[in-house]
Amino acid sequence: MWRLDEHALVVEPFGPLTRARRDEITAEGERMLRVMHPDTSYGIRFGAVRQ
């Protein structure tokens, strides 16, 4: 699950991620943010899915 927080894109995976998969998701998030918010700087962080 992805959600845009005030200063970060928060990725909440539904299961554990390998380092390679985490890197892929980070790269995808960076591309998405450059297109959707080109003039804004956001961090990318990982969290747990909230229930």
VENCORDA-V804888 format. One record per residue. N is the residue number from 1. RES is the residue in one letter. OMEGA is omega in whole degrees, 0 to 359 (none if undefined). Layout:
# VENCORDA-V804888
N|RES|OMEGA + N|RES|OMEGA
This chain:
# VENCORDA-V804888
1|M|178 + 2|W|171 + 3|R|180 + 4|L|178 + 5|D|182 + 6|E|183 + 7|H|183 + 8|A|167 + 9|L|182 + 10|V|179 + 11|V|180 + 12|E|182 + 13|P|180 + 14|F|179 + 15|G|181 + 16|P|179 + 17|L|171 + 18|T|178 + 19|R|180 + 20|A|181 + 21|R|177 + 22|R|177 + 23|D|178 + 24|E|180 + 25|I|177 + 26|T|179 + 27|A|178 + 28|E|178 + 29|G|178 + 30|E|178 + 31|R|181 + 32|M|181 + 33|L|178 + 34|R|180 + 35|V|186 + 36|M|183 + 37|H|187 + 38|P|183 + 39|D|183 + 40|T|179 + 41|S|178 + 42|Y|170 + 43|G|175 + 44|I|178 + 45|R|181 + 46|F|178 + 47|G|178 + 48|A|178 + 49|V|178 + 50|R|179 + 51|Q|none
